[in-house]
Amino acid sequence: MVIPFYKDSGDESFYLTSLLHLNCKSVTLKKDPHAAAFINTPLNQFRELQLLRWTDNVNWLGISPSANFQPGPATAYVRGKDELLKDDSGKSVLNSDTLAVALLDELENPTIKQARFTARND
C-alpha cells in the first residue's frame, strides 16, 4: 500500500493525504497521538515510491488497494490509476483474491510501465 506524504512549507509537519493522492483530505499526523507507532511505515513507503519514480533503468509496477482492503474471494474488478475508486454507493472495497487477479492480469498482459495502479471490487 502506498500512502503519499508531502511537507507543508510553512511548518515542516507531515500530512497524510489519502491512500491515493488525488483524494486530498489532509490530516496532520503530528497531532495524532498514535502517529509514533505507525508513521515510519507510510513515510518509508513514500520514499520507496519516490525512488522508483526517479529511477529510469528499472521496469517496476506498484499497486495501491482500495480504502477497505479485506480478505475475500475474487470478484470482477474496476481498475484505475492514481484515484481512489468508489462504487455507486460510495464504497471503496477490494478483496484480497480480487487484488491477486488484478495483479496477475497485469503481469500476464502488461500495460503499465514504471507506474502504479489501483483496483476495487465491481
N, C-alpha and C positions, 0 to 999 in steps of 0.2 A: 504494500500500500504506500503510495507516495502522498505525503502531506506537505504542500508547499509553504514556505515561510518567506517573509520579506522583512527588512528592517525599516522602521519608521525613522526618517532622517531627523525627526525632532527629538526623540528621547532614547533612541537606540534600543527600545524594547522589541521583543519579538512578537509578532502577531501570527496567529493561526488563521488561515483563510478558510478553507474547507478541504474536503478530500480532493476536489478538483478546483483549480484556481479561478474559474470563471464564476463561481458562486461565492462572491467575496464578502460574506458576513464575517467580520473580524472579531476575535476575542483576544484580549490582552492576556497572554499566558503568565506574565509575572504576577498578575492579580489572582491567578488560580492557586489555591492553597495546595493542590495536589501536583502542580507542574513539575516539581523537582523529581517526582517519581517516574515521569514519562518523557520529559522534554528532550532528552538526548536521542531517543529513537526517531521521532519525526525530523529533528534537526539533522541527524546523520543521513536519513533518507533523502532529505532535500539536497544535502551536499553530494550524495551519490548521483542524484538526478542531474545536478549542475555539472559534475564531472563528465557524465555521459554526454550531455549536450555540448560540451566543449571539446569532446574527442571525436575527430572525424575519421579515424582509421579503424574503428570498431563498429560492426553492424550489431546494434542492440535493439531490444524490444522490452518495453515496460507495460505493465497492466495495473490499473487502479480499479479496485472493485467499487460497487455502489455504496451508498451511505450505510445500508444494512447488509452486511455480508454474513451469511448464515449457512450452516450445514443443510444439505438437501439435494434432491435428485435434479438431474439435468432437465431443463425446460428449453423452449425456444428462447432466443435472446435478441436484444437490440444492442447494437454496437455503436460507440461514439468515440470522440477524440478527447478533448480537454473540458468536457462539460459534465456536470452531474446529471445523469439520466433519470427521469421520473416517468412513471406511467400516468394514465389519465386521472387517477385518483391522488396523484402527488407522491406516491411511494417510490422509493429507490431501493430495490431489493435485488440481491444476486445470490443464488445458491452456489455452494462450493462445486457441485458437479457441473453446473452451467458455466462457471468460470473455467473449469478444466476443458470443456468442449470448445469454448470460445478461444482459448489459448491453443489448443490442438488444431482447430480450424486455421488459425493464423500461421502456425508452424508448417502445416501441410500445404497451404496455399498462401504464401507470403504476399502481403500487400503493404506492409508497414516497414519502413526502414528508419532507424535511428529516431524513434518516437515511442510514445506510449498510447495506449487506448484503454477504453473502459467498456463495460457491458452491464446490462441489467436483465432480469427475467422479463420475458414478453408477456 
